[in-house]
Amino acid sequence: MRIMRSRTLDSVSDVELSRQAQVSRTTFYAHFSNVHEVFQALIGDYMADVQSLDGRLSDMRSHAPQTHPDSNGAAGGPGEARPSCRAGCIAIPYCQKIRSARKYAPVTADPRFLPELLRSDRSIDREFFSERLASSSLSPRQIKALCIFQMSGCHALATSNLASEGDWHEIQETIDAFIDGGITALRKRCSSLSLLPLTGTQAAEQGES
């Protein structure tokens, strides 16, 4: 992360990383195959205490009074305890976390961060979408597309100029309500469409899944 304060991931070599970390290349390769794997591990560490979308929407509906610390350790807003977190960890919504990345800022600011995140399962609430849309006729590809759309939109908003303004909490609640309402509307739409004959494309997609 220190190297990436002034450089992008693509310009960092395993030789330089080993030298800066004061370990031999043999030690480096005992843990990682290349620098890209180190970057993936950093993303995993960064996402370890990110709140699931299911937990975030549940907080929104119940108006839970819990607070979570942001990356600076200050109370920030609704949160949930998450079993995968370290002991005593409180999960943080992604949009809140990305706004106060702090020591991980060089990682989240790198052009490879979001594409790598979207390729992984660390950020994509595929299970949540699959469960909420279980009764729909959506294919796995459609559900994955919804996950990527939701995550990339959240990232774009949290890194925009709007994120630095004082009414962020209201914006966050609005977006959460939009996502929740969209899922509900999609479930109703798919339920009504399931009563109609499948098109050739839909039949093919269901056959692939």
Buried (B, 14 or more C-beta within 10 A) or exposed (E): EEBBEEEEBEEBEBEEBBEEEEEEEEEBEEEBEEBBEBBBEBBEEBBBBBBBBBBBBBBBEEEBEBEBBBBEEEEBBBBBEBEEBEEEBBBBBBBBBBBBBEEBBBBBEBEBBBEBBBEEEBBBBBBBBBEBBEEBBBBEEBBBEBBBEBBBBBBEBBBEEEBEEEEBEEBBBEBBEEBBEEBEEBBEEBEEEEEEEBEEEBEEBEEEE
